[in-house]
Amino acid sequence: MSILRPGQGADAFSVRFPEGMRERIKLAADRNGRSMNAEIIATLAEHYPPPRADVGSLDGLIHYLISSADRAEQIGRLAEVNARLDAMGSPFRMKETAPGVFLITTEET
C-alpha cells in the first residue's frame, strides 16, 4: 500500500512567473492563511469556474435523447447525455424510470 501526500496524483503544471509576481502571490497567500499553491488554485477557480448547465443546454440534451431512432440508440444516448451533464459540472442527471420515461434528478437523489 502506498501513502500519497496531499496533491500527489493531481495534474501538475509548471509556471514561470514574471518578475515580482511570486512575491505578490506569497503576500496574498499569507494574508489569506493558505499556501501559495492553495492561493493560486483559489484564484484560478474564481476566474475559471466549471461550466454550468443552463435551461437551453438541458432542453437540447432532452431533445437529443428523446429523438433517438430506436431503443438501443436511446439507451446509448442516455449515457452520453449524463456524461455531457457531468462535463458541464451540472448536478443534474437523467435516469429512465420506465421504458421511454425519463426523470431529471440531482446526483444526490
N, C-alpha and C positions, 0 to 999 in steps of 0.2 A: 504494500500500500504506500503510495507516495503522498506526502503532505505538501500542498501548494500554499504559498504565501498569497495574501490578497493581491489580486491583479494578475497573477500568473495564469497563463492560458488565455488572457484577454488580448484583443487585437492591439498591437503596438505600432507606433509611427514616430519616427524621429523628426524633430523640427529644428530648424536653425532660426534663432530669434534675431531680429535686428538689434543693433546696439541699444542698450538701456531697457529693453522690454523684459528681460529676465528679472531685473531688479523691480520693475513695476509689478510684475506678477507676484514676486515674493512678498512685496509690501501688501498687496491686496490679499494674498493668502494668509499672511499674519493677522491682518485686520479682521478677516472672516473666520479665523481659528481653524484653518484647514491646510493641508499640504499644497504644494504648488500643483501637483497633479490634479488633486480634487478641485482646485481653483480653476484650472484650465478646462476640466471636464464640465464644471458648472457653467462656465462662460459659454462653452460650445453648445451645451444643452439648451441654454437660454436663447441663443441665436439660431440654432438648428433643431427645433423641436421635431418630434416624429410627425409624419404626415397624418392627418386625421380624415376619417371618412365623413363626407357630408351627405345630405339627403340625395343630391344628384348622383353621387357615386353609388349609394345604396340602391337607388332606383334602377340605375344602369345594370348593376350586378343581378338584381332580381329579374329584370327583363331577360338578361343573358341566360339565367338559369332556367326560367320557365319556357323560353323559346327553343329548348332542346328538341331535336328531331325525334328522339326515342328515349326510352327509359335508361338504357345503358349510357347514353350521352349525358342525360340529366344527372345521373349518379356521379359521373366524372366531373361534370361542371360544378356540382355541389362542393367537391373537394377543392376545385380551383377557386371558386368564389370565397371559400373560407381562407384559403391561402392568401388571396388578394386582400381580404379584410385584415388579416394578421399583418401583412406587409404595410398596410396603411396605418397600423397602430390602433386600429379600431377595437373597441371592447365587444363589438357585435360579432355573432356567429349565426349561421343559418343551419338549422337541422330539419330533417324530414320527420314529421310526426306520423304520417301515413303516406302511402304511395301518392306522389304528386302534391302533397300538402306540406308546406314549409313554414317554419317558425323562425322569426328573428329573435335571438336571445343574446344575453351577455355571457361572457366567459364564466361568470360565477354561477349561472343557473344551468 
